[in-house]
Amino acid sequence: MYSTILFDLNGTLTDSSPGIINSVIYAVNKSELMPPAIQN
């Protein structure tokens, strides 16, 4: 059994951005909310 969980959200160990982005898109689609507007 594990006693520690490691979150690598800054990309030190892996490039986690595609998984995070896809998770947010999935959650927004499932909740039927409008996605946030992307501002330049």
PDB file of all heavy atoms in Angstrom:
ATOM      1  N   MET A   1       0.842  -1.176   0.000  1.00  0.00           N
ATOM      2  CA  MET A   1       0.000   0.000   0.000  1.00  0.00           C
ATOM      3  C   MET A   1       0.890   1.242   0.000  1.00  0.00           C
ATOM      4  O   MET A   1       1.909   1.285   0.671  1.00  0.00           O
ATOM      5  CB  MET A   1      -0.910  -0.020   1.210  1.00  0.00           C
ATOM      6  CG  MET A   1      -1.791   1.159   1.305  1.00  0.00           C
ATOM      7  SD  MET A   1      -3.153   0.823   2.421  1.00  0.00           S
ATOM      8  CE  MET A   1      -4.159   2.183   2.037  1.00  0.00           C
ATOM      9  N   TYR A   2       0.458   2.260  -0.747  1.00  0.00           N
ATOM     10  CA  TYR A   2       1.230   3.496  -0.838  1.00  0.00           C
ATOM     11  C   TYR A   2       0.885   4.440   0.308  1.00  0.00           C
ATOM     12  O   TYR A   2      -0.264   4.574   0.693  1.00  0.00           O
ATOM     13  CB  TYR A   2       0.943   4.206  -2.163  1.00  0.00           C
ATOM     14  CG  TYR A   2       1.348   3.394  -3.360  1.00  0.00           C
ATOM     15  CD1 TYR A   2       0.401   2.773  -4.164  1.00  0.00           C
ATOM     16  CD2 TYR A   2       2.685   3.240  -3.685  1.00  0.00           C
ATOM     17  CE1 TYR A   2       0.771   2.027  -5.262  1.00  0.00           C
ATOM     18  CE2 TYR A   2       3.063   2.492  -4.785  1.00  0.00           C
ATOM     19  CZ  TYR A   2       2.103   1.892  -5.568  1.00  0.00           C
ATOM     20  OH  TYR A   2       2.483   1.159  -6.648  1.00  0.00           O
ATOM     21  N   SER A   3       1.890   5.106   0.824  1.00  0.00           N
ATOM     22  CA  SER A   3       1.648   6.086   1.882  1.00  0.00           C
ATOM     23  C   SER A   3       1.856   7.513   1.385  1.00  0.00           C
ATOM     24  O   SER A   3       1.567   8.461   2.095  1.00  0.00           O
ATOM     25  CB  SER A   3       2.580   5.830   3.067  1.00  0.00           C
ATOM     26  OG  SER A   3       3.922   5.953   2.649  1.00  0.00           O
ATOM     27  N   THR A   4       2.351   7.651   0.139  1.00  0.00           N
ATOM     28  CA  THR A   4       2.626   8.968  -0.428  1.00  0.00           C
ATOM     29  C   THR A   4       2.112   9.030  -1.852  1.00  0.00           C
ATOM     30  O   THR A   4       2.250   8.073  -2.606  1.00  0.00           O
ATOM     31  CB  THR A   4       4.143   9.249  -0.437  1.00  0.00           C
ATOM     32  OG1 THR A   4       4.648   9.124   0.885  1.00  0.00           O
ATOM     33  CG2 THR A   4       4.444  10.632  -0.961  1.00  0.00           C
ATOM     34  N   ILE A   5       1.521  10.151  -2.218  1.00  0.00           N
ATOM     35  CA  ILE A   5       1.087  10.387  -3.593  1.00  0.00           C
ATOM     36  C   ILE A   5       1.855  11.590  -4.111  1.00  0.00           C
ATOM     37  O   ILE A   5       1.933  12.623  -3.442  1.00  0.00           O
ATOM     38  CB  ILE A   5      -0.423  10.659  -3.665  1.00  0.00           C
ATOM     39  CG1 ILE A   5      -1.200   9.444  -3.151  1.00  0.00           C
ATOM     40  CG2 ILE A   5      -0.835  10.999  -5.082  1.00  0.00           C
ATOM     41  CD1 ILE A   5      -2.682   9.677  -3.057  1.00  0.00           C
ATOM     42  N   LEU A   6       2.441  11.468  -5.279  1.00  0.00           N
ATOM     43  CA  LEU A   6       3.246  12.532  -5.877  1.00  0.00           C
ATOM     44  C   LEU A   6       2.494  13.126  -7.056  1.00  0.00           C
ATOM     45  O   LEU A   6       2.085  12.406  -7.968  1.00  0.00           O
ATOM     46  CB  LEU A   6       4.592  11.976  -6.350  1.00  0.00           C
ATOM     47  CG  LEU A   6       5.495  12.926  -7.113  1.00  0.00           C
ATOM     48  CD1 LEU A   6       5.949  14.067  -6.201  1.00  0.00           C
ATOM     49  CD2 LEU A   6       6.691  12.174  -7.664  1.00  0.00           C
ATOM     50  N   PHE A   7       2.275  14.435  -7.036  1.00  0.00           N
ATOM     51  CA  PHE A   7       1.657  15.149  -8.143  1.00  0.00           C
ATOM     52  C   PHE A   7       2.739  15.948  -8.858  1.00  0.00           C
ATOM     53  O   PHE A   7       3.427  16.764  -8.245  1.00  0.00           O
ATOM     54  CB  PHE A   7       0.558  16.104  -7.651  1.00  0.00           C
ATOM     55  CG  PHE A   7      -0.644  15.397  -7.111  1.00  0.00           C
ATOM     56  CD1 PHE A   7      -0.785  15.183  -5.753  1.00  0.00           C
ATOM     57  CD2 PHE A   7      -1.625  14.934  -7.959  1.00  0.00           C
ATOM     58  CE1 PHE A   7      -1.900  14.535  -5.247  1.00  0.00           C
ATOM     59  CE2 PHE A   7      -2.745  14.278  -7.473  1.00  0.00           C
ATOM     60  CZ  PHE A   7      -2.869  14.082  -6.115  1.00  0.00           C
ATOM     61  N   ASP A   8       2.895  15.713 -10.151  1.00  0.00           N
ATOM     62  CA  ASP A   8       3.878  16.432 -10.964  1.00  0.00           C
ATOM     63  C   ASP A   8       3.116  17.321 -11.936  1.00  0.00           C
ATOM     64  O   ASP A   8       2.874  16.952 -13.069  1.00  0.00           O
ATOM     65  CB  ASP A   8       4.766  15.441 -11.719  1.00  0.00           C
ATOM     66  CG  ASP A   8       5.725  16.135 -12.675  1.00  0.00           C
ATOM     67  OD1 ASP A   8       6.214  17.225 -12.327  1.00  0.00           O
ATOM     68  OD2 ASP A   8       5.975  15.608 -13.765  1.00  0.00           O
ATOM     69  N   LEU A   9       2.710  18.507 -11.481  1.00  0.00           N
ATOM     70  CA  LEU A   9       1.915  19.393 -12.326  1.00  0.00           C
ATOM     71  C   LEU A   9       2.749  20.439 -13.056  1.00  0.00           C
ATOM     72  O   LEU A   9       2.220  21.174 -13.876  1.00  0.00           O
ATOM     73  CB  LEU A   9       0.841  20.090 -11.475  1.00  0.00           C
ATOM     74  CG  LEU A   9      -0.147  19.149 -10.788  1.00  0.00           C
ATOM     75  CD1 LEU A   9      -1.128  19.944  -9.952  1.00  0.00           C
ATOM     76  CD2 LEU A   9      -0.868  18.288 -11.797  1.00  0.00           C
ATOM     77  N   ASN A  10       4.039  20.505 -12.798  1.00  0.00           N
ATOM     78  CA  ASN A  10       4.855  21.510 -13.474  1.00  0.00           C
ATOM     79  C   ASN A  10       5.694  20.919 -14.598  1.00  0.00           C
ATOM     80  O   ASN A  10       6.481  21.616 -15.209  1.00  0.00           O
ATOM     81  CB  ASN A  10       5.745  22.250 -12.472  1.00  0.00           C
ATOM     82  CG  ASN A  10       6.803  21.354 -11.865  1.00  0.00           C
ATOM     83  OD1 ASN A  10       6.765  20.154 -12.026  1.00  0.00           O
ATOM     84  ND2 ASN A  10       7.728  21.943 -11.153  1.00  0.00           N
ATOM     85  N   GLY A  11       5.552  19.629 -14.873  1.00  0.00           N
ATOM     86  CA  GLY A  11       6.247  19.019 -15.992  1.00  0.00           C
ATOM     87  C   GLY A  11       7.673  18.598 -15.717  1.00  0.00           C
ATOM     88  O   GLY A  11       8.432  18.358 -16.648  1.00  0.00           O
ATOM     89  N   THR A  12       8.063  18.492 -14.467  1.00  0.00           N
ATOM     90  CA  THR A  12       9.426  18.082 -14.141  1.00  0.00           C
ATOM     91  C   THR A  12       9.680  16.630 -14.535  1.00  0.00           C
ATOM     92  O   THR A  12      10.707  16.308 -15.125  1.00  0.00           O
ATOM     93  CB  THR A  12       9.692  18.255 -12.636  1.00  0.00           C
ATOM     94  OG1 THR A  12       9.460  19.613 -12.278  1.00  0.00           O
ATOM     95  CG2 THR A  12      11.118  17.882 -12.287  1.00  0.00           C
ATOM     96  N   LEU A  13       8.753  15.751 -14.197  1.00  0.00           N
ATOM     97  CA  LEU A  13       8.921  14.328 -14.489  1.00  0.00           C
ATOM     98  C   LEU A  13       8.280  13.922 -15.806  1.00  0.00           C
ATOM     99  O   LEU A  13       8.818  13.114 -16.550  1.00  0.00           O
ATOM    100  CB  LEU A  13       8.337  13.484 -13.354  1.00  0.00           C
ATOM    101  CG  LEU A  13       8.950  13.734 -11.971  1.00  0.00           C
ATOM    102  CD1 LEU A  13       8.203  12.931 -10.920  1.00  0.00           C
ATOM    103  CD2 LEU A  13      10.426  13.368 -11.967  1.00  0.00           C
ATOM    104  N   THR A  14       7.106  14.456 -16.094  1.00  0.00           N
ATOM    105  CA  THR A  14       6.397  14.160 -17.340  1.00  0.00           C
ATOM    106  C   THR A  14       5.687  15.415 -17.822  1.00  0.00           C
ATOM    107  O   THR A  14       5.485  16.364 -17.065  1.00  0.00           O
ATOM    108  CB  THR A  14       5.328  13.068 -17.149  1.00  0.00           C
ATOM    109  OG1 THR A  14       4.345  13.543 -16.244  1.00  0.00           O
ATOM    110  CG2 THR A  14       5.927  11.777 -16.638  1.00  0.00           C
ATOM    111  N   ASP A  15       5.298  15.410 -19.088  1.00  0.00           N
ATOM    112  CA  ASP A  15       4.496  16.507 -19.621  1.00  0.00           C
ATOM    113  C   ASP A  15       3.039  16.189 -19.334  1.00  0.00           C
ATOM    114  O   ASP A  15       2.401  15.438 -20.070  1.00  0.00           O
ATOM    115  CB  ASP A  15       4.729  16.675 -21.119  1.00  0.00           C
ATOM    116  CG  ASP A  15       3.960  17.842 -21.703  1.00  0.00           C
ATOM    117  OD1 ASP A  15       3.436  18.663 -20.926  1.00  0.00           O
ATOM    118  OD2 ASP A  15       3.882  17.935 -22.944  1.00  0.00           O
ATOM    119  N   SER A  16       2.513  16.716 -18.245  1.00  0.00           N
ATOM    120  CA  SER A  16       1.165  16.378 -17.803  1.00  0.00           C
ATOM    121  C   SER A  16       0.088  17.295 -18.379  1.00  0.00           C
ATOM    122  O   SER A  16      -1.098  17.061 -18.144  1.00  0.00           O
ATOM    123  CB  SER A  16       1.102  16.406 -16.279  1.00  0.00           C
ATOM    124  OG  SER A  16       1.548  17.655 -15.790  1.00  0.00           O
ATOM    125  N   SER A  17       0.462  18.310 -19.149  1.00  0.00           N
ATOM    126  CA  SER A  17      -0.525  19.267 -19.646  1.00  0.00           C
ATOM    127  C   SER A  17      -1.593  18.639 -20.538  1.00  0.00           C
ATOM    128  O   SER A  17      -2.769  18.991 -20.396  1.00  0.00           O
ATOM    129  CB  SER A  17       0.147  20.439 -20.342  1.00  0.00           C
ATOM    130  OG  SER A  17       0.916  20.011 -21.437  1.00  0.00           O
ATOM    131  N   PRO A  18      -1.284  17.702 -21.450  1.00  0.00           N
ATOM    132  CA  PRO A  18      -2.365  17.120 -22.253  1.00  0.00           C
ATOM    133  C   PRO A  18      -3.406  16.395 -21.388  1.00  0.00           C
ATOM    134  O   PRO A  18      -4.615  16.511 -21.647  1.00  0.00           O
ATOM    135  CB  PRO A  18      -1.651  16.133 -23.176  1.00  0.00           C
ATOM    136  CG  PRO A  18      -0.251  16.630 -23.264  1.00  0.00           C
ATOM    137  CD  PRO A  18       0.030  17.231 -21.914  1.00  0.00           C
ATOM    138  N   GLY A  19      -2.976  15.688 -20.371  1.00  0.00           N
ATOM    139  CA  GLY A  19      -3.918  14.991 -19.502  1.00  0.00           C
ATOM    140  C   GLY A  19      -4.778  15.950 -18.701  1.00  0.00           C
ATOM    141  O   GLY A  19      -5.984  15.725 -18.540  1.00  0.00           O
ATOM    142  N   ILE A  20      -4.184  17.026 -18.209  1.00  0.00           N
ATOM    143  CA  ILE A  20      -4.935  18.015 -17.437  1.00  0.00           C
ATOM    144  C   ILE A  20      -5.943  18.724 -18.338  1.00  0.00           C
ATOM    145  O   ILE A  20      -7.115  18.889 -17.978  1.00  0.00           O
ATOM    146  CB  ILE A  20      -3.979  19.020 -16.772  1.00  0.00           C
ATOM    147  CG1 ILE A  20      -3.141  18.312 -15.707  1.00  0.00           C
ATOM    148  CG2 ILE A  20      -4.757  20.193 -16.171  1.00  0.00           C
ATOM    149  CD1 ILE A  20      -2.012  19.145 -15.147  1.00  0.00           C
ATOM    150  N   ILE A  21      -5.507  19.132 -19.516  1.00  0.00           N
ATOM    151  CA  ILE A  21      -6.398  19.833 -20.456  1.00  0.00           C
ATOM    152  C   ILE A  21      -7.555  18.932 -20.872  1.00  0.00           C
ATOM    153  O   ILE A  21      -8.714  19.354 -20.879  1.00  0.00           O
ATOM    154  CB  ILE A  21      -5.602  20.338 -21.674  1.00  0.00           C
ATOM    155  CG1 ILE A  21      -4.648  21.448 -21.243  1.00  0.00           C
ATOM    156  CG2 ILE A  21      -6.542  20.823 -22.780  1.00  0.00           C
ATOM    157  CD1 ILE A  21      -3.621  21.828 -22.290  1.00  0.00           C
ATOM    158  N   ASN A  22      -7.259  17.688 -21.208  1.00  0.00           N
ATOM    159  CA  ASN A  22      -8.324  16.757 -21.601  1.00  0.00           C
ATOM    160  C   ASN A  22      -9.277  16.479 -20.457  1.00  0.00           C
ATOM    161  O   ASN A  22     -10.488  16.317 -20.680  1.00  0.00           O
ATOM    162  CB  ASN A  22      -7.727  15.462 -22.145  1.00  0.00           C
ATOM    163  CG  ASN A  22      -7.102  15.655 -23.504  1.00  0.00           C
ATOM    164  OD1 ASN A  22      -7.526  16.509 -24.282  1.00  0.00           O
ATOM    165  ND2 ASN A  22      -6.088  14.865 -23.800  1.00  0.00           N
ATOM    166  N   SER A  23      -8.786  16.443 -19.239  1.00  0.00           N
ATOM    167  CA  SER A  23      -9.649  16.233 -18.072  1.00  0.00           C
ATOM    168  C   SER A  23     -10.604  17.404 -17.875  1.00  0.00           C
ATOM    169  O   SER A  23     -11.785  17.214 -17.575  1.00  0.00           O
ATOM    170  CB  SER A  23      -8.816  16.034 -16.811  1.00  0.00           C
ATOM    171  OG  SER A  23      -8.044  14.869 -16.915  1.00  0.00           O
ATOM    172  N   VAL A  24     -10.101  18.615 -18.054  1.00  0.00           N
ATOM    173  CA  VAL A  24     -10.952  19.807 -17.918  1.00  0.00           C
ATOM    174  C   VAL A  24     -12.008  19.827 -19.020  1.00  0.00           C
ATOM    175  O   VAL A  24     -13.182  20.100 -18.760  1.00  0.00           O
ATOM    176  CB  VAL A  24     -10.101  21.096 -17.932  1.00  0.00           C
ATOM    177  CG1 VAL A  24     -10.976  22.331 -18.040  1.00  0.00           C
ATOM    178  CG2 VAL A  24      -9.222  21.156 -16.705  1.00  0.00           C
ATOM    179  N   ILE A  25     -11.608  19.525 -20.252  1.00  0.00           N
ATOM    180  CA  ILE A  25     -12.561  19.494 -21.367  1.00  0.00           C
ATOM    181  C   ILE A  25     -13.645  18.447 -21.106  1.00  0.00           C
ATOM    182  O   ILE A  25     -14.832  18.699 -21.308  1.00  0.00           O
ATOM    183  CB  ILE A  25     -11.824  19.220 -22.694  1.00  0.00           C
ATOM    184  CG1 ILE A  25     -10.972  20.428 -23.067  1.00  0.00           C
ATOM    185  CG2 ILE A  25     -12.811  18.894 -23.816  1.00  0.00           C
ATOM    186  CD1 ILE A  25     -10.017  20.178 -24.230  1.00  0.00           C
ATOM    187  N   TYR A  26     -13.250  17.280 -20.641  1.00  0.00           N
ATOM    188  CA  TYR A  26     -14.216  16.215 -20.332  1.00  0.00           C
ATOM    189  C   TYR A  26     -15.191  16.670 -19.253  1.00  0.00           C
ATOM    190  O   TYR A  26     -16.402  16.485 -19.379  1.00  0.00           O
ATOM    191  CB  TYR A  26     -13.470  14.955 -19.891  1.00  0.00           C
ATOM    192  CG  TYR A  26     -14.382  13.828 -19.508  1.00  0.00           C
ATOM    193  CD1 TYR A  26     -14.935  13.005 -20.480  1.00  0.00           C
ATOM    194  CD2 TYR A  26     -14.694  13.584 -18.175  1.00  0.00           C
ATOM    195  CE1 TYR A  26     -15.779  11.965 -20.130  1.00  0.00           C
ATOM    196  CE2 TYR A  26     -15.530  12.550 -17.817  1.00  0.00           C
ATOM    197  CZ  TYR A  26     -16.075  11.738 -18.800  1.00  0.00           C
ATOM    198  OH  TYR A  26     -16.915  10.722 -18.443  1.00  0.00           O
ATOM    199  N   ALA A  27     -14.671  17.266 -18.184  1.00  0.00           N
ATOM    200  CA  ALA A  27     -15.524  17.713 -17.078  1.00  0.00           C
ATOM    201  C   ALA A  27     -16.500  18.793 -17.529  1.00  0.00           C
ATOM    202  O   ALA A  27     -17.675  18.777 -17.149  1.00  0.00           O
ATOM    203  CB  ALA A  27     -14.665  18.214 -15.927  1.00  0.00           C
ATOM    204  N   VAL A  28     -16.032  19.727 -18.351  1.00  0.00           N
ATOM    205  CA  VAL A  28     -16.910  20.794 -18.849  1.00  0.00           C
ATOM    206  C   VAL A  28     -18.005  20.204 -19.726  1.00  0.00           C
ATOM    207  O   VAL A  28     -19.180  20.562 -19.607  1.00  0.00           O
ATOM    208  CB  VAL A  28     -16.094  21.860 -19.615  1.00  0.00           C
ATOM    209  CG1 VAL A  28     -16.999  22.798 -20.395  1.00  0.00           C
ATOM    210  CG2 VAL A  28     -15.224  22.648 -18.658  1.00  0.00           C
ATOM    211  N   ASN A  29     -17.630  19.268 -20.607  1.00  0.00           N
ATOM    212  CA  ASN A  29     -18.635  18.647 -21.480  1.00  0.00           C
ATOM    213  C   ASN A  29     -19.649  17.838 -20.684  1.00  0.00           C
ATOM    214  O   ASN A  29     -20.848  17.870 -20.992  1.00  0.00           O
ATOM    215  CB  ASN A  29     -17.954  17.757 -22.523  1.00  0.00           C
ATOM    216  CG  ASN A  29     -17.238  18.558 -23.577  1.00  0.00           C
ATOM    217  OD1 ASN A  29     -17.583  19.700 -23.848  1.00  0.00           O
ATOM    218  ND2 ASN A  29     -16.226  17.965 -24.180  1.00  0.00           N
ATOM    219  N   LYS A  30     -19.219  17.112 -19.664  1.00  0.00           N
ATOM    220  CA  LYS A  30     -20.135  16.310 -18.857  1.00  0.00           C
ATOM    221  C   LYS A  30     -21.076  17.177 -18.027  1.00  0.00           C
ATOM    222  O   LYS A  30     -22.213  16.799 -17.775  1.00  0.00           O
ATOM    223  CB  LYS A  30     -19.361  15.374 -17.932  1.00  0.00           C
ATOM    224  CG  LYS A  30     -18.795  14.187 -18.626  1.00  0.00           C
ATOM    225  CD  LYS A  30     -19.892  13.382 -19.286  1.00  0.00           C
ATOM    226  CE  LYS A  30     -19.797  11.948 -18.887  1.00  0.00           C
ATOM    227  NZ  LYS A  30     -20.804  11.115 -19.522  1.00  0.00           N
ATOM    228  N   SER A  31     -20.607  18.338 -17.584  1.00  0.00           N
ATOM    229  CA  SER A  31     -21.425  19.204 -16.749  1.00  0.00           C
ATOM    230  C   SER A  31     -22.305  20.136 -17.570  1.00  0.00           C
ATOM    231  O   SER A  31     -23.116  20.853 -17.023  1.00  0.00           O
ATOM    232  CB  SER A  31     -20.533  20.023 -15.818  1.00  0.00           C
ATOM    233  OG  SER A  31     -19.747  20.923 -16.570  1.00  0.00           O
ATOM    234  N   GLU A  32     -22.119  20.117 -18.888  1.00  0.00           N
ATOM    235  CA  GLU A  32     -22.893  20.948 -19.814  1.00  0.00           C
ATOM    236  C   GLU A  32     -22.735  22.431 -19.520  1.00  0.00           C
ATOM    237  O   GLU A  32     -23.654  23.220 -19.758  1.00  0.00           O
ATOM    238  CB  GLU A  32     -24.371  20.527 -19.806  1.00  0.00           C
ATOM    239  CG  GLU A  32     -24.570  19.096 -20.251  1.00  0.00           C
ATOM    240  CD  GLU A  32     -26.018  18.640 -20.209  1.00  0.00           C
ATOM    241  OE1 GLU A  32     -26.892  19.448 -19.836  1.00  0.00           O
ATOM    242  OE2 GLU A  32     -26.263  17.482 -20.545  1.00  0.00           O
ATOM    243  N   LEU A  33     -21.605  22.819 -18.992  1.00  0.00           N
ATOM    244  CA  LEU A  33     -21.312  24.235 -18.783  1.00  0.00           C
ATOM    245  C   LEU A  33     -20.635  24.790 -20.023  1.00  0.00           C
ATOM    246  O   LEU A  33     -20.069  24.063 -20.823  1.00  0.00           O
ATOM    247  CB  LEU A  33     -20.370  24.409 -17.582  1.00  0.00           C
ATOM    248  CG  LEU A  33     -20.929  24.002 -16.229  1.00  0.00           C
ATOM    249  CD1 LEU A  33     -19.827  24.074 -15.181  1.00  0.00           C
ATOM    250  CD2 LEU A  33     -22.074  24.890 -15.829  1.00  0.00           C
ATOM    251  N   MET A  34     -20.655  26.091 -20.156  1.00  0.00           N
ATOM    252  CA  MET A  34     -19.956  26.733 -21.260  1.00  0.00           C
ATOM    253  C   MET A  34     -18.476  26.814 -20.899  1.00  0.00           C
ATOM    254  O   MET A  34     -18.125  27.221 -19.790  1.00  0.00           O
ATOM    255  CB  MET A  34     -20.491  28.150 -21.492  1.00  0.00           C
ATOM    256  CG  MET A  34     -21.922  28.191 -22.001  1.00  0.00           C
ATOM    257  SD  MET A  34     -22.094  27.457 -23.652  1.00  0.00           S
ATOM    258  CE  MET A  34     -21.132  28.574 -24.615  1.00  0.00           C
ATOM    259  N   PRO A  35     -17.603  26.419 -21.824  1.00  0.00           N
ATOM    260  CA  PRO A  35     -16.164  26.520 -21.529  1.00  0.00           C
ATOM    261  C   PRO A  35     -15.745  27.978 -21.423  1.00  0.00           C
ATOM    262  O   PRO A  35     -16.363  28.859 -22.028  1.00  0.00           O
ATOM    263  CB  PRO A  35     -15.505  25.842 -22.719  1.00  0.00           C
ATOM    264  CG  PRO A  35     -16.537  25.847 -23.795  1.00  0.00           C
ATOM    265  CD  PRO A  35     -17.871  25.877 -23.135  1.00  0.00           C
ATOM    266  N   PRO A  36     -14.718  28.261 -20.641  1.00  0.00           N
ATOM    267  CA  PRO A  36     -14.249  29.648 -20.516  1.00  0.00           C
ATOM    268  C   PRO A  36     -13.692  30.148 -21.835  1.00  0.00           C
ATOM    269  O   PRO A  36     -13.121  29.385 -22.609  1.00  0.00           O
ATOM    270  CB  PRO A  36     -13.174  29.571 -19.444  1.00  0.00           C
ATOM    271  CG  PRO A  36     -12.747  28.147 -19.431  1.00  0.00           C
ATOM    272  CD  PRO A  36     -13.941  27.346 -19.857  1.00  0.00           C
ATOM    273  N   ALA A  37     -13.861  31.432 -22.091  1.00  0.00           N
ATOM    274  CA  ALA A  37     -13.325  32.038 -23.312  1.00  0.00           C
ATOM    275  C   ALA A  37     -11.812  32.193 -23.172  1.00  0.00           C
ATOM    276  O   ALA A  37     -11.310  32.528 -22.102  1.00  0.00           O
ATOM    277  CB  ALA A  37     -13.970  33.404 -23.549  1.00  0.00           C
ATOM    278  N   ILE A  38     -11.119  31.939 -24.248  1.00  0.00           N
ATOM    279  CA  ILE A  38      -9.673  32.108 -24.264  1.00  0.00           C
ATOM    280  C   ILE A  38      -9.374  33.544 -24.677  1.00  0.00           C
ATOM    281  O   ILE A  38      -9.813  34.007 -25.723  1.00  0.00           O
ATOM    282  CB  ILE A  38      -9.004  31.116 -25.239  1.00  0.00           C
ATOM    283  CG1 ILE A  38      -9.280  29.687 -24.784  1.00  0.00           C
ATOM    284  CG2 ILE A  38      -7.507  31.384 -25.346  1.00  0.00           C
ATOM    285  CD1 ILE A  38      -8.788  28.638 -25.751  1.00  0.00           C
ATOM    286  N   GLN A  39      -8.638  34.256 -23.823  1.00  0.00           N
ATOM    287  CA  GLN A  39      -8.319  35.650 -24.095  1.00  0.00           C
ATOM    288  C   GLN A  39      -6.891  35.782 -24.540  1.00  0.00           C
ATOM    289  O   GLN A  39      -5.992  35.147 -23.975  1.00  0.00           O
ATOM    290  CB  GLN A  39      -8.554  36.493 -22.842  1.00  0.00           C
ATOM    291  CG  GLN A  39      -9.994  36.452 -22.369  1.00  0.00           C
ATOM    292  CD  GLN A  39     -10.171  37.248 -21.087  1.00  0.00           C
ATOM    293  OE1 GLN A  39      -9.248  37.850 -20.584  1.00  0.00           O
ATOM    294  NE2 GLN A  39     -11.378  37.241 -20.561  1.00  0.00           N
ATOM    295  N   ASN A  40      -6.663  36.577 -25.545  1.00  0.00           N
ATOM    296  CA  ASN A  40      -5.299  36.801 -26.041  1.00  0.00           C
ATOM    297  C   ASN A  40      -4.695  38.037 -25.442  1.00  0.00           C
ATOM    298  O   ASN A  40      -5.250  38.990 -25.154  1.00  0.00           O
ATOM    299  CB  ASN A  40      -5.290  36.917 -27.573  1.00  0.00           C
ATOM    300  CG  ASN A  40      -5.662  35.591 -28.195  1.00  0.00           C
ATOM    301  OD1 ASN A  40      -5.368  34.550 -27.664  1.00  0.00           O
ATOM    302  ND2 ASN A  40      -6.323  35.661 -29.326  1.00  0.00           N
TER     303      ASN A  40
END
